[in-house]
Amino acid sequence: MAKDFVTRSENYSEWYNELVVRADLAENSAVRGCMVIKPYGYAIWEKMQAALDKMFKETGHQNAYFPLFIPKSYFEKEAEHVEGFAKECAVVTHHRLRAKSDGTGLEPDPDAKLEEELIVRPTSETIIWDTYRGWIKSYRDLPILVNQWANVVRWEMRTRMFLRTAEFLWQEGHTAHETAQDAIEETNKMLNVYAYFAENFMAVPVIKGYKSPNERFAGALDTLCIEAMMQDGKALQAGTSHFLGQNFAKAFDVKFLSKENKLEYVWATSWGVSTRLMGALIMCHSDDNGLVLPPMLAPIQVVIIPISKGEEQQAMVDQEANRIMEELKAKGISVKYDNRDSYKPGWKFNEYEFKGVPVRVTLGARDLEQGLVEVARRDNLTKESLPVEGISDKIEKLLEDIQSNMFSKALAFRESNTRNVDTWEDFKVEIEKGGFLSCHWDGTPETEEQIKQETKATIRCIPIDAKEEEGKCIYTGKPSNKRVIFARAY
Amino acid sequence: MAKDFVTRSENYSEWYNELVVRADLAENSAVRGCMVIKPYGYAIWEKMQAALDKMFKETGHQNAYFPLFIPKSYFEKEAEHVEGFAKECAVVTHHRLRAKSDGTGLEPDPDAKLEEELIVRPTSETIIWDTYRGWIKSYRDLPILVNQWANVVRWEMRTRMFLRTAEFLWQEGHTAHETAQDAIEETNKMLNVYAYFAENFMAVPVIKGYKSPNERFAGALDTLCIEAMMQDGKALQAGTSHFLGQNFAKAFDVKFLSKENKLEYVWATSWGVSTRLMGALIMCHSDDNGLVLPPMLAPIQVVIIPISKGEEQQAMVDQEANRIMEELKAKGISVKYDNRDSYKPGWKFNEYEFKGVPVRVTLGARDLEQGLVEVARRDNLTKESLPVEGISDKIEKLLEDIQSNMFSKALAFRESNTRNVDTWEDFKVEIEKGGFLSCHWDGTPETEEQIKQETKATIRCIPIDAKEEEGKCIYTGKPSNKRVIFARAY
C-alpha cells in the first residue's frame, strides 16, 4: 500500500479524491466546482477521445461545432427540457466590465447589459435544432449525423472531480432522421458503441438498459444507458443515448418534405459521454497502491527502469533499453525509459506504480549478465524474471493479458455483487451492502420515488436483455414481468 | 466562375462571406457574433489541429485543461492585461434561472447572484498562472510545457466568420521557465513551429517578426508573430508567440527555488493560433470558382466521379474506381467515390470544385475502354487525359505538385505586392493599392499611431531577418536602422 495513502476500506470517498490528486490526474481550481485536468489525466482523456472519435466516424458521423452560448428563450421552447436544464446554469448578463468609480476594481457595465441573457450550454439540443432548421428541407438532407466535442456547464451544488463538476468536457451527438425507426436504430447503435468502448478500452463491464421515466433525459421519449459498478458497489452511469422523438423538431419547427411529398417533423437522437468516464475508470480498477490503468488507455504502457553501477554497466543497460524500446515502439506500444539519475529506482517503482503504468521492466546490470530482466505487472502486482531474449513479444502478450484480466476481474466483482432480491425486507438489508439488486418493479414512477426516498436507491436501468418472467413488485407487490436493476449511484 | 457567385474583384469582402457559407464551412448562428462551424469546415480545422498537436508534442509539450471561467479579480492583478482583456467580455453574474412571477418565461434568480462575477476566458494566462503557483516549487519542476485546446470569448463588436468572432476555437500554450533565456528560446521555437505549419501545411507564406509595442499582447514584454498576405493585399496575423517575462509570475506570486538556492520569479511564454487560420487559408488561395484547399489540409484529397451508361459499363467503372481507391488509400490519400445516381456528373464537378477538392478523377466508361482517365486539378483548373495504368502514383505526385504550386503562387503574389517605400507622399499613394510596404520608422509609438490615424495602416511586424541599413523614418524623417512592414490588416 502506498505511503500515507488512505485505503479503499478506510474511506472510499477520500481514497478517490486523494488518488485523483496524487496521481496527477486533476485538481480543484480556484473557480467553484471547476477542475484543472492535469497533463497526465488529460493524456488519458485524449486516448478516450481518439478511440471514441474513430468509432463515431466509422459509424458515419462527422464533427461540427456550435455556439457556447444559448439564448435564454431557447430553453423555454421545449417544456420538459427547461425543467431539466435551465435551472442551475451559468447566466451571462453583461458583455463588458468597467472600472468602478471608487477605483477599487471592476464591475459589470450597466450600459452593456444584454437584451436577452445567454446561458452557457448545459447541453446543446436547443441551439443545434435551431440550426438544423436551416439545414433540413427534404428527405435528401437526412440523416444528419453530427457530433460535437465541447465543454458544458451545469451549476452543480456538490461537486467531485471528474464525477460531477460544474464545467466538464464531453461529446454530444445530435442526429436527425426521416423516421422514428431510423432514430431508434441510431439510439441503439450509439449505445452499442459506448458499451464496446467501456468494455474493450476501459475494461469496465456495463449493463445496457433503458432508463425508467423518472431518470430519462429531459425532453427524451426514451433514454438508453450503460451502467457500471464501482468497487464500493455503487452504480455509475457511464453513457446515455436518447431517442428524442419529434420533440425538438416541433419546438424548433424543423420539418422536411418526405419521399411521399408530405411535410413532416424530423426525428431526433442525442447521445453523450463525458470526462465522467475518467471517474469510472479510476473507481473501477484502482487499488490501495494507486491508479491501475488498462493498457488500451494508458499514456505510458511500459516503463523501463535501469539499475546499474558505473559507466560500463550503465552503457550496457542503456544499450539494452534502447533495443527493447525500439522493438516495443515498432509494435505500437508506448514506452518510457526513465534513466534520470536524480531519482533512485525505488522512488521510480513507487511513482509508476501509483500512476498505474501497466508494465514495469527493470533492467538490472547483474540480471542482464545472466540474460534476464524483471517484469512487473501493475494489475495484480506480480513480477517475474524473464529472458531478455524475445522480451518485447512477451510484453506485447502481457499487455493483452492485463487488459483482459482487468475486465474479467471487474466482471467477476460485478457478478458477485449482483443479486436477485424478492422481498422488501431483504431489499432494505441488501441495499446497505451495496451492489446491484435485481428486482421486480410495478413500473410506476411513484413506486420508484418511494423506494428512492426510503433507501436512496434508484432504478439504474431496465436491462435490454431482461428475461420475461412473472413476478411481484418488491415494494407494492403488484404484478411485474421483468426484473430491473436497483442501486445507489454516483 | 461559379454560378451566382460574386467575384473577388467585384467585392472581396462579400466574396469571402459567401464562399464560407456556400462551401459549407460555417454559418452565422442565432447568437450574436458566434458562428456554427459546419462538418466540412470542422474537418479542415481537425486536420490543422492534428498537425499542430503533433508538432507541439514533438517539441515536448503536453495538453491539459483549465477552467472556462475566470474570477473577475484575477484580471485586476496584471495591470496591462486588464486593459487588454477585461473590457469586452462575457460576464456571468448568476447561477440560476427562475420562472417569472407573471408566467412569461425565465429570469436570473436574484437569490443566485454570484458573490464575484466570472468572466468567460478571453485567454487563460491568469487562471493558469494562478494554478502554476501550486505546481512550481523548485527548478526541478521547470520547465512546464503545457498547451490547451479550448474555446475563448471576446465580445467583438464587428464580427466576421473565422476572422473575428465572439467565440472562437484555439490553442494556447503556456510555459514556465527558469531563465529569461529559456523563455525567449521557447517563444522563438513556437513561432518557428507556427511558420512551418503555415508554409508547409496551409501553403501560406509568412513573415516572421516582432510586434511593435503598440501591437503587443497585453502583459507581454515581446510579441512575435507570423504575418500573411491575403489576395486583396491586406495582412492577416496568423499566429503569435509572447515572451511574458516575469509579469504573470509576479501578479500571481509564482516563485521557485533556483539551483543556487534562491527564490526567484518564474519566466513565462504564451502562444496561440485559432480558427482565424481558417480565414487565412480561405482568403489566401480561393478563387472565383470557390474554395481551393492545399492537399495537406483537404478533408477529401481526391474525388472520383463515374460516367457510364447501363449496368455493364457501370460495373466496369465501379471496378476500376475500387481498384484506384484501394491504391490511393494504401498511400494514405483520402479519397471519395461519388457514385450517387441522384446527381449528374456536371453537378458533381461544380460541387467538388466549389469545395476545393484538390484532384478530381473522372472515370468515363468510354475513356476507360481506351485505358484513359481524366484528371483535373483544382488549383489551376487544368485537366488532362492520363493512362489509367499507374494512375495512383501520378496522383500522389500531383498532390505534391499542387501543394508546392499553391505555396509558390502565394509567395509570388506576396513578393509582387511588397515594395520599399521611402517618402510619405509615396506611402499615402501606395497604401491605397494594398500590399506590404517596407519602410523606415523612427521606433516611436506616437509615429505609428499617427500613421494609423492617417492611413489605417499599422506596423504588421519588424521582420526577424530585417537587414541593418541607414534610413529615415517615412513619417518624421528621424533616423532608423531597419525597415518594418506596414499594411492594412484584418
Contacts between the chains, C-beta under 8 A, distances in Angstrom:
chain1	res1	chain2	res2	distance
A	27	B	131	7.8
A	27	B	134	7.3
A	29	B	66	7.1
A	29	B	67	4.9
A	29	B	127	7.0
A	29	B	131	6.7
A	30	B	71	6.6
A	30	B	127	7.2
A	30	B	130	5.7
A	30	B	131	7.9
A	31	B	67	4.5
A	31	B	69	4.9
A	31	B	70	7.3
A	31	B	71	6.4
A	31	B	118	6.8
A	31	B	127	7.3
A	34	B	67	3.8
A	34	B	68	7.2
A	34	B	69	6.3
A	35	B	67	7.6
A	36	B	64	7.0
A	36	B	65	7.0
A	36	B	66	5.4
A	36	B	67	7.0
A	36	B	131	5.4
A	37	B	64	5.9
A	37	B	65	4.1
A	38	B	64	5.8
A	39	B	62	3.8
A	39	B	63	6.7
A	39	B	64	4.9
A	39	B	146	6.4
A	42	B	62	7.3
A	42	B	63	5.1
A	42	B	64	5.0
A	42	B	65	5.7
A	43	B	62	6.8
A	43	B	63	7.3
A	45	B	65	8.0
A	46	B	63	6.5
A	62	B	39	3.8
A	62	B	42	7.3
A	62	B	43	6.8
A	63	B	39	6.7
A	63	B	42	5.1
A	63	B	43	7.3
A	63	B	46	6.5
A	64	B	36	7.1
A	64	B	37	5.9
A	64	B	38	5.8
A	64	B	39	4.9
A	64	B	42	5.0
A	65	B	36	7.0
A	65	B	37	4.1
A	65	B	42	5.7
A	65	B	45	8.0
A	65	B	169	6.6
A	66	B	29	7.1
A	66	B	36	5.4
A	67	B	29	4.9
A	67	B	31	4.5
A	67	B	34	3.8
A	67	B	35	7.6
A	67	B	36	6.9
A	67	B	167	6.0
A	68	B	34	7.2
A	68	B	120	7.5
A	68	B	151	5.7
A	68	B	153	6.9
A	68	B	167	5.2
A	69	B	31	5.0
A	69	B	34	6.3
A	69	B	90	7.3
A	69	B	167	7.2
A	70	B	31	7.3
A	71	B	30	6.5
A	71	B	31	6.4
A	72	B	97	6.9
A	72	B	105	7.5
A	72	B	106	5.6
A	73	B	105	6.9
A	75	B	97	7.6
A	75	B	106	6.7
A	76	B	105	5.1
A	76	B	106	6.2
A	82	B	106	7.2
A	86	B	97	5.2
A	86	B	106	6.0
A	87	B	96	6.1
A	87	B	97	6.4
A	87	B	98	8.0
A	88	B	95	6.4
A	88	B	96	5.6
A	89	B	95	7.0
A	89	B	96	7.0
A	89	B	97	6.5
A	90	B	69	7.3
A	90	B	92	4.7
A	90	B	95	6.2
A	90	B	118	7.2
A	91	B	92	6.4
A	91	B	93	6.6
A	91	B	94	4.1
A	91	B	95	6.9
A	91	B	96	7.4
A	91	B	97	6.4
A	91	B	108	4.9
A	92	B	90	4.7
A	92	B	91	6.4
A	92	B	92	5.4
A	92	B	93	7.7
A	92	B	120	7.0
A	93	B	91	6.6
A	93	B	92	7.7
A	93	B	93	4.6
A	93	B	94	6.7
A	93	B	108	6.3
A	94	B	91	4.1
A	94	B	93	6.7
A	95	B	88	6.4
A	95	B	89	7.0
A	95	B	90	6.2
A	95	B	91	7.0
A	95	B	155	4.3
A	96	B	87	6.1
A	96	B	88	5.6
A	96	B	89	7.0
A	96	B	91	7.5
A	96	B	155	6.8
A	97	B	72	6.9
A	97	B	75	7.6
A	97	B	86	5.1
A	97	B	87	6.4
A	97	B	89	6.5
A	97	B	91	6.4
A	97	B	117	7.8
A	97	B	119	7.4
A	98	B	87	8.0
A	105	B	72	7.5
A	105	B	73	6.9
A	105	B	76	5.2
A	106	B	72	5.6
A	106	B	75	6.7
A	106	B	76	6.1
A	106	B	82	7.2
A	106	B	86	6.0
A	107	B	117	7.9
A	108	B	91	4.9
A	108	B	93	6.3
A	108	B	117	6.2
A	117	B	97	7.9
A	117	B	107	7.9
A	117	B	108	6.2
A	118	B	31	6.8
A	118	B	90	7.2
A	119	B	97	7.4
A	120	B	68	7.5
A	120	B	92	7.1
A	120	B	120	7.3
A	127	B	29	7.0
A	127	B	30	7.2
A	127	B	31	7.3
A	130	B	30	5.7
A	131	B	27	7.8
A	131	B	29	6.7
A	131	B	30	7.9
A	131	B	36	5.4
A	134	B	27	7.3
A	140	B	342	7.2
A	146	B	39	6.3
A	150	B	151	7.7
A	151	B	68	5.7
A	151	B	150	7.7
A	151	B	151	6.8
A	153	B	68	6.9
A	155	B	95	4.3
A	155	B	96	6.8
A	167	B	67	6.1
A	167	B	68	5.2
A	167	B	69	7.2
A	169	B	65	6.6
A	342	B	140	7.2
